Amino acid sequence: MDMCGGMPPRFDITGEFRNLRGEEHADDALNYFYRALLSMAFAAKAFGDEELFSQMRATAAKLEERMKALRG
């Protein structure tokens, strides 16, 4: 439905409406990266690699802080 809008309603084939939700999609992408980092950290923990777990968890914490700052 993101491809439909305007008054009167019409289908967008130029990409004009894409700009309306670009920021939301960027936020969603950060969430996927964050969840992937946590998944890899937990996998490292399960395999007993404490050093890698600590590194991945620290990186995830940095990304979490950045996400909080973007949300305002």
N, C-alpha and C positions, 0 to 999 in steps of 0.2 A: 504494500500500500504506500510505501515511501515514494513510489514513482508516479503517484497521482496527487494532484493538488491544484491550487489556484481557484480563481473565480471567473468564469464558470469552471468547474472541475475538468481537468484534462490530463492525459498521460504525458509525462515528461520523457522525451527521447533525447534531450540535449545534455542532461546531467545537471541542470539548474537546481533541482530540488535536493541534490546530494549534499549541498552546502548546509542545509538546515540541520542535519543530524551528524555532521562530521565529528564534532567534539564528543558526542555521546559514544560514537564508535571507537574513538581513540581511548576513552576511559575504559570501555569494555575490553579493548586489547590489553591494556595494562593489567586488568584483572586476570586475564588468561595467563599472562606472563608470571604474575605473582603466584597463581595457583600451581603453575608448572614448576616454579622454583621450590615451593613447599613440597610438592610430590616427589621431586628428586631428592630433597633433603631427607624426607622420611624414608625413601628407599635406601639412601646411604646409611641412615641409622639402623635400618633393618639388617643390612649387611655388615654392620659393626664398624663402619668407617666414620669414627667420631670427628676426625679432622675435616673431612669433606662435609659432614653434617653441619659442623659449626660454620664453615665458610658459606655454605648455601643458605643457612638460616640467617646469617648476618647480611647477606645480599638481599634476601627477601625482606628483612627489616628495613633496609635502606629504601627499597622500592615501596614498601608500605608507608614510610614517612613521606615520600614524594607524592604518593597517591593522596594522602591526607592533605598535603599542601595544595594540591590542585583542586580539591573539593572545597577548599576555602575555610 
